[in-house]
């Protein structure tokens, strides 16, 4: 038996992008908790260079997850617009001059 409503367009009837946000938060929390425990263990064993390496890995993994989350969520504000940039206008003007 599924507790999710069958008529919903979104996962389990939740608001849009909720599953994506939950996956990002859960991933960050799991990775951080495991690596913080590893850093504490390494510091207690006086292996400071390894602990610093783990901190670098934490930063890289967090930036990848955060980049994926914000890079994959598109809003109306970031949608392409019909307004041309000045560079596109200049390029179009140069092309029209070449045709003449």
C-alpha positions in Angstrom: 0.0 0.0 0.0 1.2 3.4 -0.9 0.4 6.3 1.4 1.0 8.8 -1.5 -2.0 10.2 -3.2 -2.3 8.8 -6.8 -3.7 12.1 -8.2 -0.8 14.3 -7.3 1.6 15.5 -10.0 4.5 15.8 -7.5 6.2 13.1 -5.4 3.9 12.0 -2.6 1.8 15.1 -3.0 4.6 17.3 -1.5 5.3 20.7 -2.8 7.5 20.9 -5.9 11.3 20.5 -5.4 10.8 19.1 -1.9 12.4 15.7 -2.7 15.4 17.4 -4.3 15.9 19.6 -1.2 15.5 16.6 1.1 18.0 14.5 -0.9 20.5 17.4 -0.8 20.1 18.0 3.0 20.3 14.3 3.8 23.4 13.8 1.7 25.1 16.8 3.2 24.3 15.6 6.8 25.4 12.1 6.2 28.7 13.1 4.6 29.4 15.7 7.2 28.7 13.5 10.2 30.9 10.7 8.9 33.7 12.9 7.9 33.6 15.0 11.1 33.8 11.7 13.1 36.8 10.7 11.0 38.5 14.1 11.6 37.9 13.8 15.4 39.4 10.3 15.3 42.4 11.4 13.3 43.1 14.3 15.6 42.9 12.1 18.6 45.4 9.8 16.9 47.6 12.9 16.2 47.4 12.4 12.5 46.9 16.0 11.6 47.9 15.9 8.0 45.3 13.2 7.2 42.7 15.3 9.2 43.5 18.3 7.0 43.1 16.1 3.9 39.7 15.0 5.1 38.6 18.6 5.6 39.6 19.3 2.0 37.5 16.4 0.8 34.6 17.7 2.9 34.8 21.1 1.2 34.9 19.5 -2.3 32.0 17.2 -1.6 29.9 19.9 -0.1 30.5 22.2 -3.0 29.6 19.5 -5.4 26.3 18.8 -3.6 25.4 22.4 -3.3 26.4 23.1 -6.9 24.2 20.3 -8.0 21.3 21.5 -6.0 21.4 25.1 -7.1 22.5 24.3 -10.6 19.6 21.9 -11.2 16.9 24.1 -9.8 15.7 26.6 -12.4 13.3 29.4 -11.6 11.4 31.8 -13.8 13.9 34.5 -13.0 16.8 32.4 -14.5 14.9 31.4 -17.6 16.2 32.8 -20.9 14.6 36.0 -21.8 13.7 37.5 -25.2 15.9 40.5 -24.6 19.2 40.4 -26.5 22.4 41.3 -24.9 24.5 44.1 -26.2 27.0 41.6 -27.6 24.3 39.8 -29.5 23.1 43.1 -30.9 26.6 44.0 -32.0 27.1 40.6 -33.7 23.8 41.0 -35.5 24.8 44.5 -36.7 28.1 43.2 -38.0 26.4 40.4 -39.9 24.0 42.8 -41.5 26.9 45.1 -42.5 28.7 42.1 -44.2 25.6 41.2 -46.2 25.4 44.7 -47.7 
